[in-house]
């Protein structure tokens, strides 16, 4: 039996959500076929030309460093474009295409800023279509012009079949496109495009698009600050299925929106909902843990540098590793504050990554003793990956709790650092695997937001 408050919220949302019913192509048969395939353990790629993990046989073993990195960034993605279309041509519809666009995409993917969407990575889990979510994860993992072209292509040519009051794949692909535009405001041709996309998708039953409209009105980010419009969209975002960012937006508004006329209603609603109460308690606990998270990030970074040094020594670059350690120590002594120490470690990790990559590309022949060092380093990196996975969730909780100061301080640096770690670690593990060394495994922490 639904509580009276929840019933009231549901009825209000239903009345507000009533809109235009747009014609869509029927793909019910293919949708059922896809579900049947998935129940048999297979997959049907939603995008023509996609090479799924079931097809390629490259699904990593659970507990390996590859598996942990995939949990953070998503699996690799490959697809094809329709005849006559290119990634650059598709991307140019929405973004300024320059010779250095690829570099700008890489530099901007880890940026966290105050506003409706501090970082798109945290939003992907609320996309209602898993294929689109995987596409978004692939872009976060590898923010290239080609992967961005796939997002634009899918937003124009994805499946338009929708089931009940849930969005189609194409609708959620356009939601994903709106998130990318917000991640790179300086690259977008039209600053107002995300609001246009989210409004279109609000009519098409996208919970995440609706939640984004609420947040844009809350922060005055891309849309005027408007508490009435904020409350309107907030009440509809989770109407047909759960949208996690909507719950966290409620928590943030209760703390930061003065004289909010819906505050007492939502406080009562949270008290009546054990799930909401548990989520609020987790968020509040996370908010007080920021100092411990900073210290843990620095501890992890020290372990990574140790494993990087082992790999360089094994590859015959011991003197280079010693020089890097000494330079890092000098930089750390000159730095002040934990945030600056974290920034120094990110710079140092860039140097290690480039050196390891250069050496591995030369396919060096090394001794059995050196291979033992690489195996030890990979075991250490796999343990580190598990810790990184846990810390990433803790940082995400800071963000979801509205603790933007700490998220801005830690999150961007940490995302960039994990990206470097995963890139060099996967190369190192692959090299050892080709030499006949079994990959190390650890138990992955499956903590949930």
FIRO-977093 format. One record per residue: residue in one letter; x, y, z of N, C-alpha, C in turn. Coordinates in steps of 0.1 Angstrom, whole numbers, padded with zeros to 4 digits, always signed. Atoms other than C-alpha are relative to their C-alpha. Layout:
<atoms>
AXYZXYZXYZ...
</atoms>
This chain:
<atoms>
X+0009-0012+0000+0000+0000+0000+0009+0012+0000X-0007-0013+0000+0014+0034-0010-0004+0009+0011X+0004-0010-0010+0016+0061+0016-0008+0011-0007X+0008-0011+0006-0007+0090+0012+0009+0011-0007X-0009-0010+0006+0023+0113+0006+0005-0004-0013X-0005+0005+0013+0037+0091-0021-0010+0000-0010X+0011+0000+0009+0003+0087-0037-0002+0014-0006X+0002-0014+0004+0000+0125-0038+0011+0004-0010X-0011-0003+0009+0035+0128-0053-0002-0006-0014X+0002+0007+0012+0026+0102-0079-0011+0007-0009X+0011-0006+0008-0007+0119-0089+0004+0014-0005X-0004-0014+0005+0008+0154-0091+0010-0002-0012X-0010+0003+0011+0037+0140-0112-0007-0004-0013X+0008+0005+0012+0012+0122-0135-0007+0011-0007X+0007-0012+0006-0008+0154-0141+0010+0009-0007X-0009-0009+0006+0023+0174-0147+0007-0006-0012X-0007+0007+0010+0039+0148-0169-0008-0002-0013X+0008+0003+0012+0010+0145-0193+0003+0010-0011X-0005-0009+0011+0022+0158-0227-0004-0006-0013X+0003+0005+0014+0023+0152-0264+0005-0014-0002X-0004+0014+0003+0024+0116-0275+0006+0000-0014X-0007-0001+0013+0050+0115-0304+0000-0014-0006X+0000+0013+0007+0048+0088-0331+0014-0006+0000X-0012+0007+0001+0075+0062-0330-0001-0012-0008X+0000+0012+0007+0085+0033-0351+0000-0012+0009X+0002+0012-0008+0075-0001-0337+0011-0010-0002X-0010+0010+0001+0104-0024-0330-0002-0010+0011X+0003+0009-0011+0086-0046-0305+0006-0014-0002X-0005+0013+0003+0097-0078-0323+0015-0001+0003X-0015+0000-0002+0134-0069-0323+0003+0002+0015X-0002-0002-0014+0131-0057-0287-0001-0013+0008X+0002+0013-0007+0117-0091-0276+0012-0010-0004X-0011+0009+0005+0144-0109-0297+0012+0003+0008X-0012-0004-0008+0171-0089-0279-0001-0005+0014X+0001+0005-0014+0157-0098-0245+0002-0015+0001X-0002+0014+0000+0156-0134-0255+0015-0004-0001X-0014+0002+0001+0192-0133-0266+0007+0002+0013X-0006-0004-0012+0202-0116-0234-0002-0011+0011X+0004+0010-0009+0184-0143-0214+0008-0013-0002X-0009+0012+0003+0206-0169-0232+0015+0003+0002X-0014-0004-0002+0237-0150-0223+0007+0007-0011X-0006-0007+0011+0242-0132-0256-0004+0014+0000X+0003-0014+0002+0239-0096-0268-0002+0003-0014X+0002-0006+0014+0226-0078-0298+0004+0015+0001X-0005-0014-0001+0245-0045-0303-0011+0009-0005X+0011-0010+0004+0221-0015-0305+0005+0008-0012X-0006-0009+0011+0245+0003-0329+0006-0009-0011X-0005+0009+0011+0252-0012-0363+0015+0000+0000X-0014+0001+0001+0287-0025-0365+0007-0001+0014X-0006+0001-0013+0293-0026-0327+0005-0015+0002X-0006+0013-0003+0316-0054-0316-0002-0002+0015X+0003+0001-0015+0302-0066-0282+0010-0009+0006X-0010+0008-0008+0322-0082-0255-0003-0015-0002X+0004+0014+0002+0302-0115-0260+0006-0005-0013X-0005+0004+0013+0313-0115-0296+0015-0001+0000X-0014-0001+0001+0349-0105-0291+0007-0010+0009X-0006+0009-0009+0356-0129-0262+0011+0007+0008X-0010-0008-0008+0376-0101-0244-0005+0004+0014X+0005-0004-0014+0355-0099-0212+0011-0004+0010X-0010+0003-0009+0381-0097-0185-0005-0008+0012X+0004+0008-0011+0382-0121-0156-0003+0009+0012X+0003-0008-0012+0366-0108-0124+0012+0001+0009X-0011-0002-0009+0392-0094-0100+0013+0004-0007X-0012-0004+0007+0417-0085-0127+0000+0016+0000X-0001-0015+0001+0430-0049-0131-0009+0005-0012X+0008-0004+0011+0412-0048-0165-0015+0001+0004X+0014+0000-0005+0379-0056-0148-0003+0012+0008X+0002-0012-0009+0383-0029-0122+0000+0012-0008X+0000-0012+0008+0392-0004-0148-0012+0001-0009X+0013+0000+0008+0362-0014-0169-0012+0005+0008X+0010-0004-0009+0340-0009-0139+0000+0015+0002X-0001-0015-0001+0353+0027-0137-0003+0007-0013X+0001-0007+0013+0354+0036-0174-0008-0007-0010X+0008+0006+0010+0334+0010-0192+0009-0008-0010X-0008+0007+0009+0346-0015-0219+0003+0007-0013X-0003-0006+0013+0362-0006-0252-0013+0000-0009X+0012+0000+0009+0337+0003-0280+0005+0002-0014X-0004-0002+0015+0340-0001-0318-0013-0001-0007X+0012+0000+0008+0313+0007-0343+0003+0006-0014X-0002-0006+0014+0308+0019-0379-0010+0011-0002X+0009-0011+0004+0292+0050-0394-0006-0004-0013X+0006+0002+0013+0267+0050-0422+0008+0005-0012X-0008-0005+0011+0281+0054-0457-0002+0015-0003X+0000-0014+0003+0290+0089-0465+0001+0009+0012X-0001-0008-0013+0292+0100-0428+0013-0003+0007X-0013+0002-0007+0323+0106-0408-0002+0005+0014X+0001-0005-0014+0329+0112-0371+0001+0015+0001X-0002-0014+0000+0341+0147-0378-0012+0008-0005X+0012-0007+0006+0311+0156-0399-0012+0000+0010X+0010+0001-0010+0287+0143-0372+0002+0009+0012X-0004-0008-0011+0305+0160-0344-0002+0015-0003X+0000-0014+0004+0306+0193-0363-0014+0006+0001X+0014-0005-0001+0268+0196-0360-0002+0007+0014X+0003-0006-0014+0271+0204-0323+0013+0006+0006X-0012-0005-0007+0308+0211-0315+0009+0007-0010X-0011-0006+0009+0336+0233-0329+0011-0010-0002X-0010+0010+0003+0359+0209-0347+0013+0008-0004X-0013-0006+0003+0395+0220-0346+0010-0011+0000X-0010+0011+0001+0428+0201-0352+0003-0006+0014X-0004+0005-0014+0433+0198-0314-0013-0004+0008X+0012+0004-0007+0397+0187-0306+0002-0012+0008X-0003+0012-0008+0409+0153-0295+0007+0002+0013X-0007-0004-0013+0433+0168-0270-0009+0007+0009X+0009-0007-0009+0406+0191-0257-0010-0009+0006X+0009+0009-0006+0382+0162-0252+0007-0008+0011X-0007+0007-0011+0409+0143-0232+0002+0008+0012X-0003-0009-0012+0418+0173-0211-0013+0003+0007X+0012-0005-0006+0381+0181-0204-0008-0011+0007X+0009+0011-0005+0367+0147-0195+0000-0001+0016X-0002+0001-0014+0380+0148-0159-0004+0013+0008X+0003-0013-0007+0370+0184-0152-0013-0001+0008X+0011-0001-0009+0346+0189-0123-0003+0015+0003X+0003-0015-0002+0328+0223-0120-0013+0001+0008X+0012-0002-0007+0301+0237-0098-0012+0003-0009X+0011-0003+0008+0267+0236-0114-0010-0012-0001X+0010+0010+0002+0239+0214-0127+0006-0014-0002X-0007+0013+0003+0263+0187-0139+0015+0002+0002X-0014-0001-0002+0297+0188-0122+0009-0009-0009X-0007+0009+0009+0309+0158-0142-0009-0011-0006X+0010+0008+0006+0290+0136-0167+0002-0015+0004X-0002+0014-0003+0306+0103-0155-0010-0004+0011X+0009+0004-0011+0284+0104-0123-0015-0001-0005X+0014+0000+0005+0252+0108-0145-0003-0013-0008X+0003+0010+0009+0256+0078-0167-0009-0012+0005X+0008+0012-0006+0240+0052-0143-0015+0003-0001X+0014-0003+0000+0207+0071-0146-0005+0000-0014X+0005+0002+0014+0205+0066-0184-0009-0013+0001X+0009+0011-0002+0175+0042-0187+0003-0011-0010X-0004+0011+0010+0191+0022-0216+0014-0004+0002X-0013+0005-0003+0220+0000-0209+0010+0001-0011X-0009-0001+0011+0234+0001-0244+0006+0015-0001X-0004-0014+0000+0235+0039-0242+0009+0003+0011X-0008-0002-0011+0250+0038-0208+0014-0006-0003X-0013+0006+0004+0278+0015-0222+0007+0010-0010X-0005-0009+0009+0283+0040-0250+0006+0012+0007X-0005-0011-0008+0287+0068-0225+0012-0004+0008X-0011+0005-0008+0311+0047-0204+0012-0001-0010X-0011+0001+0010+0332+0041-0236+0006+0013-0003X-0005-0013+0002+0334+0078-0242+0008+0005+0012X-0008-0004-0012+0345+0085-0206+0013-0006+0000X-0013+0008+0000+0371+0058-0209+0009+0005-0011X-0008-0005+0011+0383+0071-0243-0007+0011-0007X+0007-0012+0006+0371+0106-0251+0006+0005-0013X-0005-0003+0013+0379+0107-0288-0010+0006-0009X+0010-0006+0010+0363+0124-0318-0008-0011-0005X+0008+0011+0005+0353+0090-0331-0011-0005+0009X+0011+0005-0010+0335+0079-0299-0011+0011+0001X+0010-0010+0000+0318+0113-0298-0009+0000-0013X+0008+0001+0012+0308+0108-0334-0011-0012+0001X+0010+0011-0002+0291+0075-0324-0011+0005+0009X+0011-0005-0008+0271+0093-0297-0009+0008-0008X+0008-0009+0008+0259+0119-0322-0008-0009-0010X+0007+0009+0010+0251+0091-0348-0011-0008+0007X+0010+0008-0006+0232+0070-0323-0012+0009+0005X+0010-0009-0004+0213+0101-0311-0009+0004-0012X+0008-0003+0012+0201+0105-0347-0006-0013-0006X+0004+0012+0007+0197+0069-0358-0003-0012+0010X+0002+0010-0009+0191+0049-0326-0015-0005-0001X+0014+0006+0000+0160+0027-0320-0010+0009+0007X+0010-0009-0005+0129+0048-0315-0011-0008+0008X+0011+0008-0007+0108+0019-0300+0001+0003+0015X+0000-0003-0015+0097+0028-0264-0011-0009+0006X+0009+0009-0007+0080+0006-0239-0006+0007+0012X+0007-0007-0011+0053+0022-0217+0005+0014+0002X-0005-0013-0003+0064+0054-0200+0015+0000+0003X-0015+0000-0001+0101+0048-0205+0006+0005-0013X-0005-0005+0013+0123+0065-0231+0006-0010-0009X-0006+0009+0010+0135+0049-0263+0016+0002+0001X-0014+0000+0000+0172+0042-0269+0005+0014-0007X-0004-0012+0007+0174+0072-0293-0002+0012+0009X+0002-0011-0010+0159+0095-0266+0011+0001+0010X-0011+0000-0010+0185+0084-0241+0014+0003-0006X-0013-0004+0007+0213+0088-0267+0000+0015-0001X+0000-0015+0001+0202+0124-0271+0002+0006+0014X-0003-0004-0014+0202+0127-0233+0015+0000+0003X-0015+0001-0001+0238+0115-0234+0007+0011-0007X-0006-0011+0008+0246+0140-0261-0001+0013+0008X+0001-0012-0008+0232+0167-0238+0010+0001+0011X-0009+0000-0011+0254+0156-0210+0014+0004-0005X-0013-0003+0006+0285+0157-0233+0001+0015-0003X+0000-0015+0003+0276+0193-0244+0002+0008+0013X-0002-0007-0013+0274+0203-0207+0014-0003+0006X-0014+0003-0004+0308+0186-0200+0010+0009-0007X-0009-0008+0008+0324+0207-0227-0007+0013-0005X+0007-0012+0004+0306+0241-0227+0008+0009-0009X-0009-0008+0008+0336+0258-0243+0001-0005-0015X-0001+0006+0013+0334+0234-0273-0013+0000-0007X+0014+0001+0006+0296+0235-0279-0002+0012-0009X+0003-0010+0009+0284+0255-0308-0011+0009+0005X+0011-0007-0006+0252+0265-0290-0001-0003+0015X+0001+0002-0014+0253+0270-0252-0014-0004+0005X+0014+0004-0004+0215+0266-0251-0004-0013-0004X+0004+0013+0006+0215+0232-0269-0004-0010+0011X+0004+0010-0010+0214+0210-0237-0014+0002+0005X+0013-0002-0005+0183+0227-0224-0011-0004-0011X+0009+0004+0011+0166+0222-0259-0001-0015+0000X+0000+0015+0000+0176+0185-0258-0008-0006+0012X+0007+0006-0012+0164+0179-0223-0015+0003+0000X+0014-0003+0001+0131+0196-0229-0007-0009-0010X+0005+0010+0009+0125+0174-0259-0002-0013+0006X+0000+0014-0006+0134+0143-0239-0009-0001+0012X+0010+0000-0011+0112+0154-0210-0013-0004-0005X+0013+0004+0006+0082+0150-0233+0001-0015-0004X-0001+0014+0004+0096+0116-0244+0003-0009+0012X+0000+0009-0012+0097+0103-0208+0014-0003+0005X-0013+0003-0006+0134+0105-0200+0001+0006+0014X-0001-0005-0014+0138+0107-0162+0013+0008+0002X-0012-0007-0002+0174+0118-0164+0000+0014-0007X+0002-0014+0006+0166+0147-0189-0009+0009+0009X+0009-0007-0009+0138+0157-0165+0008+0005+0012X-0008-0003-0012+0162+0156-0135+0010+0011-0004X-0010-0010+0004+0187+0177-0155-0007+0014-0001X+0008-0013+0001+0160+0204-0162-0002+0005+0014X+0002-0004-0013+0153+0205-0125+0013+0006+0006X-0013-0005-0006+0190+0209-0116+0004+0013-0007X-0004-0012+0007+0195+0236-0143-0008+0012+0006X+0007-0010-0006+0167+0256-0128+0004+0003+0015X-0004-0001-0014+0180+0250-0093+0013+0009+0001X-0013-0006+0000+0216+0262-0101+0000+0013-0009X-0001-0011+0010+0207+0288-0128+0011-0003-0010X-0011+0005+0008+0230+0268-0150-0006-0004-0014X+0006+0002+0014+0218+0271-0187-0014+0003-0001X+0014-0004-0001+0183+0280-0175-0001+0010+0012X+0001-0009-0011+0171+0308-0152-0003-0007+0013X+0003+0005-0013+0170+0301-0115-0015+0002+0002X+0015+0000-0001+0133+0292-0109-0004-0011+0010X+0003+0010-0010+0122+0274-0077-0013-0007-0004X+0013+0007+0004+0087+0267-0091+0003-0010-0011X-0004+0009+0010+0101+0252-0123+0008-0012+0005X-0008+0010-0006+0127+0233-0103-0009-0011+0007X+0009+0010-0007+0100+0217-0081-0009-0008-0009X+0009+0007+0010+0078+0209-0111+0008-0012-0006X-0008+0011+0007+0106+0189-0129+0004-0010+0011X-0005+0009-0010+0119+0174-0096-0011-0010+0003X+0011+0009-0003+0084+0159-0089-0003-0010-0011X+0003+0009+0011+0084+0141-0123+0011-0009-0004X-0011+0007+0005+0119+0129-0128+0000-0015+0003X+0000+0014-0004+0115+0096-0108-0014-0006+0000X+0014+0004-0001+0079+0092-0116-0002-0015-0006X+0002+0013+0006+0082+0061-0138+0011-0011+0002X-0011+0009-0004+0115+0046-0127+0010+0008+0008X-0009-0008-0008+0143+0055-0102+0010+0008-0007X-0010-0008+0005+0166+0083-0110+0008+0005+0012X-0008-0003-0012+0194+0085-0084+0004+0014+0002X-0005-0014-0002+0206+0120-0091-0012+0009+0005X+0012-0008-0005+0170+0132-0084-0001+0000+0015X+0001+0001-0014+0171+0119-0049+0011+0009+0007X-0011-0008-0005+0205+0136-0043-0003+0015-0002X+0004-0014+0002+0191+0168-0058-0010+0005+0011X+0009-0003-0011+0163+0167-0031+0008+0003+0012X-0008-0002-0012+0189+0163-0004+0008+0014+0000X-0007-0013+0002+0209+0193-0018-0009+0011+0002X+0009-0011-0001+0179+0215-0021-0005+0002+0015X+0004-0001-0014+0168+0208+0015+0011+0007+0008X-0011-0007-0007+0202+0221+0027+0003+0014-0005X-0005-0012+0006+0208+0249+0003-0010+0009-0007X+0010-0009+0007+0175+0263-0011-0008+0007+0011X+0007-0007-0011+0162+0289+0014-0015+0001-0003X+0015-0002+0002+0124+0291+0019-0006-0008-0011X+0006+0009+0010+0117+0262-0004-0014-0004+0004X+0013+0004-0004+0080+0257-0004-0003-0014+0001X+0002+0014+0000+0083+0220-0009+0009-0007+0010X-0010+0005-0010+0109+0215+0019-0007-0010+0010X+0006+0009-0010+0085+0201+0045-0006-0012-0006X+0005+0011+0007+0068+0179+0020+0010-0011-0002X-0011+0010+0003+0101+0162+0010+0006-0005+0013X-0005+0005-0013+0113+0160+0046-0009-0011+0005X+0010+0011-0004+0081+0140+0054+0001-0012-0009X-0001+0011+0009+0085+0119+0023+0012-0008+0003X-0013+0007-0003+0121+0110+0032-0002-0008+0013X+0003+0007-0012+0109+0100+0067-0008-0012-0002X+0009+0011+0003+0083+0077+0052+0006-0010-0009X-0006+0009+0010+0107+0061+0028+0013-0005+0006X-0013+0006-0006+0134+0037+0043+0011+0001-0010X-0010-0001+0010+0152+0037+0010+0006+0014-0001X-0005-0014+0001+0154+0075+0008+0008+0003+0013X-0007-0003-0013+0164+0076+0045+0014-0006+0000X-0013+0007+0001+0192+0051+0039+0009+0008-0009X-0008-0008+0010+0204+0071+0009+0005+0013+0006X-0004-0012-0006+0204+0103+0029+0011-0002+0011X-0010+0003-0010+0223+0087+0058+0014-0003-0006X-0013+0002+0007+0250+0074+0034+0006+0012-0005X-0006-0013+0006+0254+0108+0018+0005+0008+0012X-0005-0008-0011+0257+0125+0052+0013-0005+0006X-0012+0007-0005+0283+0100+0064+0011+0003-0010X-0010-0002+0010+0302+0105+0031+0006+0014+0002X-0004-0014-0001+0303+0143+0036+0010+0002+0011X-0010-0001-0011+0322+0139+0069+0013-0007-0002X-0011+0008+0002+0347+0116+0054+0011+0006-0009X-0009-0006+0010+0365+0140+0030+0014+0000+0004X-0014+0000-0004+0397+0144+0051+0006-0014-0001X-0005+0014+0001+0401+0106+0053+0002-0004-0015X-0001+0004+0014+0395+0103+0015+0012+0006-0006X-0012-0006+0006+0422+0128+0007+0013-0008+0004X-0012+0007-0005+0447+0109+0029+0001-0014-0007X+0000+0013+0007+0437+0076+0013+0004+0001-0015X-0004-0002+0014+0441+0090-0022+0015+0002-0001X-0015-0002+0000+0477+0101-0013+0007-0013+0002X-0006+0013-0003+0484+0066+0001+0000-0009-0012X+0002+0007+0012+0471+0050-0031+0011+0004-0010X-0009-0005+0010+0492+0073-0052+0015-0004+0003X-0014+0004-0003+0524+0064-0033+0002-0015-0004X-0001+0014+0004+0517+0027-0039+0001-0002-0015X-0001+0001+0014+0512+0033-0076+0014+0004-0005X-0013-0004+0004+0545+0051-0078+0010-0011+0003X-0009+0012-0003+0562+0021-0061-0001-0010-0011X+0001+0010+0010+0547-0002-0087+0005+0004-0014X-0006-0005+0012+0557+0021-0116+0015-0001+0000X-0014+0001-0001+0592+0021-0103+0005-0015-0002X-0004+0014+0002+0593-0017-0102-0001-0004-0015X+0001+0003+0015+0581-0019-0139+0012+0006-0007X-0011-0006+0007+0607+0006-0150+0013-0007+0002X-0013+0007-0003+0635-0013-0132+0000-0013-0008X+0001+0013+0007+0623-0046-0148+0003+0002-0015X-0002-0003+0014+0624-0029-0182+0013+0006-0003X-0014-0005+0002+0660-0018-0177+0001+0015+0001X-0001-0015-0002+0652+0018-0168+0001+0004+0015X-0002-0002-0014+0663+0017-0132+0004+0015+0003X-0004-0013-0002+0682+0050-0134-0011+0011-0003X+0011-0009+0003+0652+0067-0150-0010+0001+0012X+0009+0001-0011+0630+0055-0122+0005+0007+0012X-0006-0007-0011+0654+0068-0096-0001+0016-0002X+0002-0015+0003+0654+0103-0113-0014+0005+0002X+0014-0003-0001+0616+0103-0114-0004+0001+0015X+0003+0000-0014+0614+0094-0077+0006+0013+0007X-0007-0012-0006+0639+0122-0068-0007+0013-0004X+0007-0012+0005+0621+0148-0089-0014+0001+0007X+0013+0000-0007+0587+0138-0073+0002+0004+0014X-0003-0004-0014+0602+0141-0038+0002+0015+0001X-0002-0014+0000+0614+0176-0046-0013+0008-0002X+0012-0007+0003+0581+0187-0060-0010-0001+0012X+0008+0001-0012+0563+0173-0029+0004+0009+0011X-0005-0009-0011+0585+0192-0005-0003+0014-0003X+0004-0014+0003+0577+0224-0024-0015+0003+0001X+0014-0001+0000+0540+0217-0024-0005+0003+0014X+0006-0003-0013+0517+0229+0004-0015-0005-0001X+0014+0005+0000+0484+0212+0013-0002-0013-0007X+0003+0013+0006+0470+0178+0004-0004+0001-0014X+0005-0002+0014+0453+0191-0028+0012+0002-0009X-0012-0002+0008+0487+0203-0041+0008-0013-0001X-0007+0013+0001+0503+0170-0032-0007-0010-0010X+0007+0008+0010+0476+0152-0052+0003+0005-0014X-0004-0005+0014+0483+0175-0082+0014-0004-0004X-0014+0004+0004+0520+0167-0080+0000-0014-0004X+0001+0014+0003+0512+0130-0080-0006-0003-0014X+0006+0001+0013+0491+0134-0111+0011+0003-0011X-0011-0004+0009+0520+0152-0129+0010-0011-0001X-0010+0011+0000+0544+0124-0118-0005-0012-0007X+0006+0012+0006+0520+0097-0130+0001+0002-0015X-0001-0002+0015+0520+0113-0165+0014-0004-0005X-0014+0003+0004+0558+0110-0166+0002-0015+0000X-0002+0015-0001+0558+0073-0155-0008-0006-0012X+0008+0006+0011+0530+0065-0180+0007+0001-0013X-0006-0002+0012+0548+0080-0209+0013-0009-0002X-0012+0008+0000+0581+0062-0200-0003-0015-0001X+0004+0014+0000+0564+0028-0194-0005-0003-0014X+0005+0003+0013+0545+0031-0227+0011-0001-0010X-0010+0000+0009+0576+0039-0246+0008-0013+0000X-0008+0012-0002+0595+0010-0232-0008-0013-0005X+0008+0012+0004+0566-0015-0237-0002-0001-0015X+0002+0000+0014+0561-0004-0273+0013-0006-0007X-0013+0005+0006+0598-0014-0280+0001-0016+0002X+0001+0014-0003+0588-0050-0269+0014-0006+0005X-0013+0004-0005+0619-0055-0248+0000-0015+0005X-0002+0013-0005+0632-0090-0241+0007+0001+0014X-0005-0002-0014+0638-0093-0203+0002-0014+0006X-0004+0012-0007+0651-0119-0179-0012-0005+0009X+0010+0006-0009+0631-0142-0157-0002+0008+0013X+0000-0008-0012+0641-0121-0127-0008+0013-0002X+0007-0012+0003+0628-0090-0143-0015-0002-0002X+0014+0003+0001+0595-0107-0152-0006-0002+0013X+0005+0002-0014+0591-0116-0115-0003+0014+0006X+0002-0014-0004+0594-0078-0108-0013+0005-0006X+0012-0005+0007+0567-0071-0134-0013-0007+0006X+0011+0007-0006+0545-0098-0119-0004+0005+0014X+0003-0005-0013+0549-0084-0084-0006+0014-0001X+0006-0013+0002+0541-0049-0097-0014-0001-0004X+0014+0001+0005+0510-0061-0115-0009-0005+0012X+0008+0004-0011+0498-0079-0083-0003+0012+0009X+0002-0012-0008+0503-0046-0064-0010+0009-0007X+0009-0009+0007+0485-0027-0091-0015-0005+0000X+0014+0005-0001+0455-0050-0090-0006+0002+0014X+0005-0004-0013+0452-0045-0053-0003+0015+0001X+0002-0014+0001+0455-0008-0059-0013+0003-0007X+0012-0003+0008+0428-0009-0085-0013-0003+0008X+0011+0002-0008+0404-0024-0060-0002+0011+0010X+0001-0011-0009+0412+0004-0036-0006+0012-0007X+0004-0012+0008+0407+0030-0063-0015-0001-0003X+0015+0002+0002+0372+0015-0071-0008+0004+0012X+0007-0004-0012+0362+0020-0035+0001+0015+0002X-0002-0014-0002+0376+0055-0033-0009+0008-0010X+0009-0007+0010+0358+0065-0066-0014+0001+0005X+0014-0001-0006+0325+0056-0049-0001+0010+0011X+0000-0009-0011+0334+0076-0019+0000+0015-0005X+0000-0014+0006+0342+0107-0040-0013+0003-0007X+0013-0002+0006+0310+0102-0059-0011+0003+0010X+0009-0003-0011+0291+0102-0026+0002+0015+0004X-0002-0014-0004+0307+0136-0018-0008+0008-0010X+0007-0008+0010+0293+0149-0051-0015-0001+0002X+0014+0002-0001+0259+0134-0046-0006+0006+0013X+0005-0007-0012+0257+0149-0011+0001+0015-0002X-0001-0014+0002+0263+0183-0026+0013+0006+0006X-0013-0005-0005+0298+0186-0011+0009+0003-0011X-0007-0003+0013+0311+0203-0042+0014+0005+0003X-0013-0005-0002+0341+0220-0026+0010-0012+0001X-0009+0012-0001+0357+0186-0017+0000-0007-0013X+0001+0007+0013+0345+0170-0050+0009+0008-0010X-0008-0008+0009+0361+0199-0070+0015-0002+0003X-0014+0000-0004+0393+0196-0050+0006-0014-0003X-0005+0013+0002+0397+0158-0052-0003-0007-0013X+0005+0009+0011+0376+0144-0080+0006+0002-0013X-0006-0001+0013+0391+0159-0111+0014-0005-0001X-0013+0005-0001+0426+0151-0101+0000-0015+0001X+0001+0014-0002+0416+0116-0090-0004-0007-0013X+0004+0006+0013+0398+0109-0123+0011-0001-0010X-0011-0001+0009+0428+0120-0143+0011-0011+0004X-0010+0009-0005+0451+0099-0121-0004-0015-0003X+0005+0014+0002+0429+0067-0124+0001-0003-0015X-0001+0002+0014+0429+0072-0162+0014-0004-0004X-0014+0003+0003+0467+0072-0163+0003-0014+0005X-0002+0012-0007+0468+0043-0139-0005-0012-0009X+0007+0010+0008+0444+0022-0160+0008-0002-0013X-0007+0001+0013+0462+0030-0193+0013-0008+0002X-0013+0006-0001+0497+0020-0181-0002-0014+0006X+0002+0013-0007+0484-0010-0159-0005-0010-0010X+0005+0009+0009+0465-0026-0187+0011-0004-0010X-0011+0003+0009+0495-0023-0210+0010-0010+0007X-0009+0009-0007+0517-0039-0183-0005-0014+0002X+0006+0013-0002+0493-0067-0176+0000-0008-0013X+0000+0007+0013+0490-0075-0213+0014-0005-0004X-0013+0004+0003+0527-0075-0217+0004-0013+0007X-0004+0012-0009+0532-0100-0188-0008-0012-0005X+0008+0011+0004+0503-0121-0201+0006-0006-0013X-0006+0005+0013+0520-0124-0236+0013-0008+0003X-0012+0007-0004+0551-0135-0218-0003-0013+0008X+0004+0012-0007+0532-0163-0201-0002+0001+0015X+0002-0002-0015+0527-0148-0166-0015+0002+0002X+0014-0001-0003+0491-0154-0153-0004+0013+0006X+0004-0013-0007+0472-0122-0144-0004-0002+0014X+0005+0000-0014+0468-0115-0107-0014+0004+0002X+0014-0003-0003+0434-0113-0092-0002+0004+0015X+0004-0004-0014+0418-0097-0061-0015+0000+0001X+0015-0001-0001+0383-0096-0047-0004+0015-0001X+0005-0014+0003+0365-0065-0060-0010+0004+0011X+0010-0005-0009+0347-0044-0035-0012+0005-0007X+0012-0003+0008+0311-0042-0047-0009+0009+0008X+0008-0010-0007+0300-0013-0026-0009+0008-0010X+0009-0007+0009+0270+0005-0040-0003+0014+0005X+0004-0014-0004+0261+0042-0041-0014+0000+0007
</atoms>
